[in-house]
C-alpha cells in the first residue's frame, strides 16, 4: 500500500477533516480555545474543502453508487420541501440559517467527493492512521490537563469552561478510536517497518481510548465488526486447525505462563488494577441502568436519563401511532420531534416516503459494506465498510436523520462503496472522463 503522494495525501486529509475530523475540531475549539462557536466548526469543514481542491476539480466527475445516490437524493428533496413548506417548529431566523448552511456544506462536500480522483483510495488509510493517532493524543492531553478529570470517567474533551469533567462528546472520540483500530490493522500490511511500529502503537492507544470512552453503541459496533471480520476471513478448516493448535500442550503452557505473568503484574501494580476495576464497574453500572430504564424497572437511583429520554420519545411516537396513524403517511413536518433515533424520526417527520428512502438507503449501504467485507479486494473500502457499522447502529440510538455527521458519511459511502471499478482499476489508468462525454458509464449518476 502506498504511503505518500502530495496531491492525493492532501485530498485524503481534506476528506478526513470533513467526515472524521470532529475530534480534532473539538480539541482546538475547547481545549486550545480557538473559539467555541459553530463558526469554528464550519471553518474546520471549509479547511477540508480547501485540502480537497486540485487543478482538475470539477473538470472530471467519477462514477458513484447510483441506487444509493437516488435514494439519498429523494430523502434530501423531501426534507428540503418540508423545510420550506411543512415546517412549524424551526422558524427562528438563526436556526433556519444554520440548517441552510448545513445543506450547503453537505452539497459542497458531495460535489467535491465526486470530483476527487479514485487514487485517493491508496492514500486515505495512512492519513487515517496518522490523524486518528493525533486525535487520541489530543484527547489524552485534554484529560491530563483537566484537574477535574478522574480516571474511570468517560474519556472526552470537555466543552465550555471546564467546570465539569464529563461535559463533552465521547462518541466522536470512540469513533476516532474505532477508526484508528481498523485503519492500523489494515495498514499493518505495509512493508515499511516504521509504519508497522506506528500502526501497533496507534492500535493499542485506540483500543485504550475505545474502552475509556465507554460508548455502548461504538463498543457494540466494535464487537460486531470483529465478529464479521472473523466470519468473512475464516473457513471451517482454519477454525478447526486454530482450535486444535490452541489446545496443544505447548500453547497451553505458554498461555498459562502469560496468564501468570499478567496476574503477577497487576497484583504488583494495584493502582492500575484499581483503574481497570473502576472502568469495569462504571461500564457495567451504566449498562445495567440502561437496561432497567428501558424495561421500566428503574428507580430514582438506577435510572439512566439518556435511555429514559429515548423511552419517553418512543412513548410519544407510540401515542401518535395509535392515536393518529394517518398523520404518519405524510409525517408531522420538518424536524417535528427530536426522537434521538434517526430511523424512527424519518417516519415521524417525513412519513412513509421519508422512512422508505432513508431506511432503504442505509440498508443498501449496509449490503454494500457486507459485500466489501466478504470480497476483501480493497483495504480502503473494507475500512469504510467496518467504520459504517458505528453509524448504522447509531440510526437506532442517537442523532437525527438530517444531521451533517450522518450525511458526510453517507456522501463518502455513495462515492466509494459498491463501485467495483475501484477494485479492478489497472495501475496508470483512470475511469473518469471529461464532462464533454456524458454518455460514458463513468459519468452516470
C-alpha positions as CSV (number, residue, x, y, z in Angstrom):
1,X,0.0,0.0,0.0
2,X,1.3,3.4,-0.9
3,X,2.1,5.9,1.9
4,X,2.5,9.3,0.4
5,X,1.8,11.5,-2.7
6,X,1.4,15.2,-2.1
7,X,-1.8,15.7,-4.1
8,X,-3.7,12.5,-3.1
9,X,-2.5,12.7,0.5
10,X,-3.6,16.3,0.8
11,X,-7.0,15.4,-0.7
12,X,-7.3,12.4,1.7
13,X,-6.6,14.8,4.6
14,X,-9.4,17.0,3.3
15,X,-11.9,14.1,3.2
16,X,-10.9,13.1,6.7
17,X,-11.3,16.5,8.2
18,X,-14.9,16.8,6.9
19,X,-16.3,13.4,7.8
20,X,-14.0,12.2,10.6
21,X,-12.3,15.4,11.9
22,X,-14.7,16.3,14.8
23,X,-12.2,15.1,17.5
24,X,-9.6,17.5,16.2
25,X,-12.0,20.3,15.8
26,X,-13.4,19.9,19.3
27,X,-9.9,19.8,20.8
28,X,-8.9,23.1,19.1
29,X,-12.2,24.7,20.0
30,X,-12.5,23.7,23.6
31,X,-9.0,22.8,24.9
32,X,-6.9,25.3,23.0
33,X,-9.5,27.9,23.0
34,X,-9.7,28.7,19.3
35,X,-13.4,29.6,19.5
36,X,-16.4,27.7,21.0
37,X,-18.9,28.9,18.4
38,X,-20.2,26.9,15.4
39,X,-18.2,29.3,13.1
40,X,-15.0,27.5,14.0
41,X,-16.6,24.1,13.2
42,X,-17.7,25.4,9.8
43,X,-14.1,26.8,9.3
44,X,-12.8,23.3,10.1
45,X,-15.0,21.8,7.4
46,X,-14.1,24.5,4.9
47,X,-10.4,23.8,5.5
48,X,-11.2,20.2,4.5
49,X,-12.7,21.5,1.3
50,X,-9.6,23.6,0.6
51,X,-7.4,20.5,1.0
52,X,-9.6,18.6,-1.5
53,X,-9.2,21.2,-4.2
54,X,-6.9,20.5,-7.1
55,X,-6.3,21.8,-10.6
56,X,-8.8,19.3,-12.1
57,X,-11.6,19.9,-9.5
58,X,-15.0,19.9,-11.3
59,X,-13.3,19.1,-14.6
60,X,-13.8,15.4,-14.2
61,X,-16.6,13.6,-12.4
62,X,-16.2,10.0,-11.2
63,X,-18.8,7.2,-11.1
64,X,-20.7,6.7,-7.8
65,X,-23.2,4.2,-6.5
66,X,-26.3,5.2,-8.4
67,X,-29.0,3.3,-6.4
68,X,-27.8,4.7,-3.1
69,X,-27.4,8.2,-4.6
70,X,-31.0,8.2,-5.9
71,X,-32.5,7.3,-2.5
72,X,-30.3,9.9,-0.8
73,X,-31.4,12.5,-3.3
74,X,-35.1,11.6,-2.8
75,X,-34.8,11.9,1.0
76,X,-32.9,15.2,0.7
77,X,-35.5,16.7,-1.7
78,X,-38.3,15.6,0.6
79,X,-36.6,17.2,3.6
80,X,-36.0,20.4,1.7
81,X,-39.6,20.6,0.6
82,X,-40.7,20.1,4.2
83,X,-38.2,22.6,5.3
84,X,-39.8,25.3,3.2
85,X,-43.5,24.2,3.1
86,X,-44.2,22.0,6.1
87,X,-42.2,23.4,8.9
88,X,-44.0,24.6,12.1
89,X,-41.1,24.2,14.5
90,X,-37.9,25.5,13.0
91,X,-38.8,29.1,12.1
92,X,-36.3,31.1,14.0
93,X,-34.0,33.0,11.7
94,X,-30.8,31.7,13.3
95,X,-32.0,28.1,13.1
96,X,-33.2,28.5,9.5
97,X,-29.8,30.0,8.6
98,X,-28.0,27.2,10.4
99,X,-29.9,24.5,8.6
100,X,-29.4,26.1,5.2
101,X,-25.7,26.3,5.9
102,X,-25.7,22.6,6.8
103,X,-27.4,21.7,3.5
104,X,-24.8,23.8,1.6
105,X,-21.9,22.1,3.5
106,X,-23.3,18.6,2.6
107,X,-23.8,19.6,-1.1
108,X,-20.3,21.1,-1.4
109,X,-18.7,18.0,0.2
110,X,-20.6,15.7,-2.1
111,X,-19.6,17.5,-5.3
112,X,-16.1,17.8,-4.1
113,X,-16.0,14.0,-3.5
114,X,-17.4,13.2,-6.9
115,X,-14.6,15.2,-8.4
116,X,-11.8,13.7,-6.2
117,X,-9.7,11.2,-8.2
118,X,-10.0,7.5,-7.4
119,X,-6.3,7.3,-6.5
120,X,-7.1,8.7,-3.0
121,X,-8.1,5.2,-2.1
122,X,-4.4,4.3,-1.9
123,X,-3.5,7.1,0.4
124,X,-6.5,7.5,2.7
125,X,-5.6,4.8,5.2
126,X,-2.1,6.2,6.1
127,X,-3.8,9.6,6.6
128,X,-6.4,8.0,8.9
129,X,-3.8,6.2,10.9
130,X,-1.8,9.4,11.4
131,X,-4.8,11.7,12.2
132,X,-6.6,9.2,14.5
133,X,-3.4,8.9,16.4
134,X,-3.3,12.7,16.6
135,X,-6.9,12.7,17.8
136,X,-6.2,10.2,20.5
137,X,-3.1,12.2,21.7
138,X,-5.2,15.4,21.8
139,X,-7.7,13.6,23.9
140,X,-5.1,12.3,26.3
141,X,-3.6,15.8,26.6
142,X,-7.0,17.3,27.3
143,X,-7.7,14.7,30.1
144,X,-4.2,15.1,31.5
145,X,-4.5,18.9,31.7
146,X,-8.0,18.9,33.2
147,X,-7.8,19.0,37.0
148,X,-11.3,17.7,37.4
149,X,-10.8,14.6,35.3
150,X,-10.7,11.3,37.3
151,X,-9.6,8.0,35.8
152,X,-12.8,5.9,35.5
153,X,-14.8,8.8,33.9
154,X,-15.7,8.7,30.2
155,X,-12.8,10.0,28.1
156,X,-13.8,13.2,26.2
157,X,-12.7,16.7,25.6
158,X,-14.6,18.9,28.0
159,X,-16.9,21.5,26.5
160,X,-17.3,25.1,27.8
161,X,-15.4,26.5,30.8
162,X,-14.2,23.1,32.1
163,X,-16.2,23.2,35.3
164,X,-17.4,19.7,34.6
165,X,-15.1,16.8,33.7
166,X,-17.9,14.9,31.9
167,X,-19.4,17.7,29.8
168,X,-18.3,16.6,26.3
169,X,-19.0,14.3,23.4
170,X,-17.3,10.9,24.0
171,X,-19.0,9.5,20.9
172,X,-16.7,11.2,18.4
173,X,-13.6,10.0,20.3
174,X,-14.9,6.5,20.5
175,X,-15.5,6.6,16.7
176,X,-12.0,8.0,16.2
177,X,-10.6,5.1,18.3
178,X,-12.7,2.6,16.3
179,X,-11.3,4.1,13.0
180,X,-7.8,4.0,14.4
181,X,-8.0,0.3,15.3
182,X,-9.2,-0.8,11.9
183,X,-7.1,1.6,9.9
184,X,-4.0,0.5,11.8
185,X,-4.8,-3.2,11.3
186,X,-5.3,-2.8,7.6
187,X,-2.2,-0.6,7.2
188,X,-0.1,-3.2,9.1
189,X,0.2,-4.9,5.7
190,X,2.7,-2.3,4.6
191,X,6.3,-3.4,4.2
192,X,7.6,-0.3,6.0
193,X,8.9,-1.3,9.4
194,X,8.5,2.1,11.0
195,X,4.9,2.2,9.8
196,X,4.3,-1.2,11.3
197,X,5.5,0.0,14.7
198,X,3.4,3.2,14.3
199,X,0.3,1.1,13.5
200,X,0.9,-1.1,16.5
201,X,1.2,2.0,18.7
202,X,-2.0,3.5,17.3
203,X,-3.9,0.2,17.5
204,X,-3.1,-0.1,21.2
205,X,-3.8,3.6,22.1
206,X,-7.0,3.5,20.1
207,X,-8.1,0.3,21.9
208,X,-7.5,2.0,25.2
209,X,-9.5,5.1,24.2
210,X,-12.3,2.9,23.0
211,X,-12.6,1.4,26.4
212,X,-12.2,4.7,28.3
213,X,-14.8,6.5,26.2
214,X,-17.4,3.9,27.4
215,X,-19.8,4.5,24.5
216,X,-22.1,1.4,24.4
217,X,-23.1,1.8,20.7
218,X,-19.5,2.0,19.5
219,X,-18.4,-0.9,21.7
220,X,-21.3,-3.0,20.3
221,X,-20.2,-1.9,16.7
222,X,-16.7,-2.9,17.5
223,X,-17.7,-6.4,18.7
224,X,-19.9,-6.8,15.6
225,X,-17.1,-5.7,13.4
226,X,-14.7,-8.2,15.0
227,X,-17.3,-11.0,14.6
228,X,-17.9,-10.1,11.0
229,X,-14.2,-10.0,10.3
230,X,-13.7,-13.4,11.8
231,X,-16.7,-14.7,9.9
232,X,-15.5,-13.4,6.5
233,X,-11.9,-14.3,7.0
234,X,-12.2,-17.8,8.4
235,X,-13.1,-21.2,7.0
236,X,-14.2,-24.3,8.9
237,X,-10.9,-25.9,8.4
238,X,-8.9,-22.9,9.6
239,X,-11.1,-22.6,12.7
240,X,-10.6,-26.3,13.4
241,X,-6.9,-26.1,13.0
242,X,-6.8,-22.9,15.2
243,X,-8.7,-24.6,17.9
244,X,-6.6,-27.7,17.6
245,X,-3.4,-25.7,17.7
246,X,-4.6,-23.6,20.6
247,X,-5.1,-26.6,22.8
248,X,-1.8,-28.2,22.1
249,X,0.4,-28.9,25.2
250,X,2.9,-26.3,24.1
251,X,0.4,-23.5,23.6
252,X,-1.4,-24.3,26.8
253,X,1.8,-24.0,28.7
254,X,2.6,-20.7,27.0
255,X,-0.9,-19.3,27.8
256,X,-0.6,-20.4,31.5
257,X,2.8,-18.6,31.8
258,X,1.4,-15.5,30.1
259,X,-1.7,-15.5,32.4
260,X,0.5,-15.9,35.4
261,X,2.7,-13.0,34.3
262,X,-0.3,-10.8,33.7
263,X,-1.8,-11.7,37.2
264,X,1.6,-11.1,38.8
265,X,1.9,-7.7,37.1
266,X,-1.5,-6.5,38.2
267,X,-1.0,-7.8,41.7
268,X,2.2,-5.7,42.0
269,X,0.6,-2.6,40.4
270,X,-2.5,-2.2,42.5
271,X,-3.2,1.3,41.1
272,X,-3.5,0.1,37.6
273,X,-5.8,-2.7,38.7
274,X,-8.0,-0.3,40.6
275,X,-8.3,1.8,37.4
276,X,-9.4,-1.2,35.3
277,X,-11.9,-2.3,38.0
278,X,-13.2,1.3,38.1
279,X,-13.8,1.3,34.4
280,X,-15.5,-2.1,34.5
281,X,-17.7,-1.0,37.4
282,X,-18.8,2.2,35.6
283,X,-19.5,0.4,32.3
284,X,-21.4,-2.4,33.9
285,X,-23.4,0.0,36.1
286,X,-24.3,2.2,33.1
287,X,-25.4,-0.9,31.1
288,X,-27.5,-2.1,34.0
289,X,-29.2,1.3,34.4
290,X,-29.9,1.5,30.6
291,X,-31.5,-2.0,30.6
292,X,-33.6,-1.3,33.7
293,X,-34.7,2.0,32.4
294,X,-35.7,0.6,29.0
295,X,-37.6,-2.2,30.8
296,X,-39.4,0.3,33.0
297,X,-37.9,-1.2,36.2
298,X,-35.6,1.6,37.2
299,X,-36.0,3.6,40.4
300,X,-34.5,7.0,41.2
301,X,-31.1,5.5,42.0
302,X,-30.8,3.3,38.9
303,X,-32.4,5.5,36.2
304,X,-30.4,6.2,33.1
305,X,-31.5,9.7,31.9
306,X,-30.2,9.2,28.4
307,X,-32.1,5.9,28.0
308,X,-35.1,7.5,29.7
309,X,-35.1,10.2,27.1
310,X,-35.3,7.7,24.3
311,X,-38.0,5.7,26.2
312,X,-40.1,8.9,26.6
313,X,-39.6,9.8,22.9
314,X,-40.7,6.3,21.8
315,X,-43.8,6.5,24.0
316,X,-44.6,9.8,22.3
317,X,-44.2,8.2,18.9
318,X,-46.5,5.3,20.1
319,X,-49.1,7.8,21.1
320,X,-49.1,9.2,17.6
321,X,-49.0,5.8,16.0
322,X,-52.1,4.6,18.0
323,X,-53.9,7.9,18.2
324,X,-53.5,9.4,14.7
325,X,-51.7,6.9,12.5
326,X,-52.9,8.7,9.4
327,X,-50.6,11.6,10.2
328,X,-47.6,9.3,9.6
329,X,-48.5,8.9,5.9
330,X,-47.1,12.3,5.2
331,X,-45.3,12.8,8.5
332,X,-45.6,15.6,11.1
333,X,-43.3,18.1,9.4
334,X,-39.6,19.1,9.2
335,X,-37.7,18.1,12.4
336,X,-41.1,17.9,14.2
337,X,-39.7,16.0,17.2
338,X,-36.2,15.1,18.4
339,X,-36.6,11.3,18.7
340,X,-32.8,10.6,19.2
341,X,-33.5,7.6,16.9
342,X,-33.0,8.8,13.3
343,X,-34.7,5.8,11.6
344,X,-37.9,6.4,13.7
345,X,-37.7,10.2,13.3
346,X,-37.5,9.7,9.5
347,X,-41.0,8.2,9.6
348,X,-42.4,10.7,12.2
349,X,-41.1,13.8,10.4
350,X,-41.4,12.8,6.7
351,X,-43.9,10.0,6.6
352,X,-43.7,6.8,4.6
353,X,-41.6,8.1,1.8
354,X,-39.1,9.5,4.3
355,X,-38.8,6.2,6.0
356,X,-38.6,4.3,2.7
357,X,-35.9,6.5,1.2
358,X,-33.8,6.9,4.4
359,X,-34.2,3.3,5.6
360,X,-33.6,1.7,2.2
361,X,-30.6,3.9,1.5
362,X,-29.0,2.7,4.7
363,X,-29.9,-0.9,4.1
364,X,-28.2,-0.7,0.7
365,X,-25.1,0.9,2.2
366,X,-25.1,-2.0,4.8
367,X,-25.4,-4.5,1.9
368,X,-22.5,-3.0,0.0
369,X,-20.5,-2.9,3.3
370,X,-21.0,-6.6,3.9
371,X,-20.1,-7.3,0.2
372,X,-16.8,-5.3,0.7
373,X,-16.1,-7.2,3.9
374,X,-16.6,-10.5,2.1
375,X,-14.7,-9.6,-1.1
376,X,-11.6,-8.2,0.7
377,X,-10.5,-6.6,-2.6
378,X,-9.7,-3.2,-1.3
379,X,-8.4,-2.2,2.1
380,X,-9.9,1.3,1.7
381,X,-13.5,0.1,1.0
382,X,-13.1,-2.6,3.7
383,X,-12.2,0.1,6.2
384,X,-15.3,2.2,5.2
385,X,-17.5,-0.9,5.5
386,X,-16.4,-1.6,9.1
387,X,-16.5,2.1,10.0
388,X,-20.1,2.4,8.7
389,X,-21.2,0.0,11.4
390,X,-20.8,2.7,14.0
391,X,-23.3,4.9,12.1
392,X,-25.7,2.1,11.2
393,X,-26.2,1.2,14.9
394,X,-26.4,5.0,15.6
395,X,-29.6,5.0,13.4
396,X,-31.4,3.3,16.4
397,X,-29.6,5.0,19.3
398,X,-28.8,8.7,18.6
399,X,-29.0,11.7,16.4
400,X,-31.4,13.0,13.7
401,X,-31.8,11.9,10.1
402,X,-30.8,15.3,8.8
403,X,-27.6,15.6,10.9
404,X,-24.5,16.6,9.0
405,X,-22.3,13.9,10.6
406,X,-24.6,11.2,9.1
407,X,-24.7,12.8,5.7
408,X,-21.0,13.4,5.4
409,X,-20.6,9.7,6.0
410,X,-23.4,8.9,3.5
411,X,-21.7,11.1,0.9
412,X,-18.4,9.1,1.3
413,X,-20.3,5.8,1.1
414,X,-22.2,6.9,-2.0
415,X,-19.0,7.9,-3.7
416,X,-16.9,4.8,-3.0
417,X,-19.0,1.8,-1.8
418,X,-20.2,-0.7,-4.4
419,X,-18.2,1.0,-7.2
420,X,-16.4,-2.1,-8.5
421,X,-14.0,-0.3,-10.8
422,X,-12.2,0.9,-7.8
423,X,-11.0,-2.6,-7.2
424,X,-10.4,-3.5,-10.9
425,X,-8.7,-0.3,-12.0
426,X,-5.3,-1.1,-13.5
427,X,-2.3,1.0,-12.4
428,X,-1.8,4.1,-14.5
429,X,-5.4,4.3,-15.8
430,X,-8.4,6.3,-14.8
431,X,-12.1,5.6,-15.1
432,X,-13.0,9.3,-15.1
433,X,-13.9,11.2,-18.3
434,X,-14.2,14.7,-19.3
435,X,-17.5,16.5,-18.8
436,X,-18.0,16.6,-22.6
437,X,-18.6,12.9,-22.8
438,X,-21.8,12.4,-20.7
439,X,-22.7,9.1,-22.3
440,X,-19.8,7.2,-20.7
441,X,-20.8,4.9,-17.8
442,X,-18.2,6.7,-15.6
443,X,-20.4,9.8,-15.6
444,X,-23.8,8.1,-14.9
445,X,-25.2,9.3,-11.6
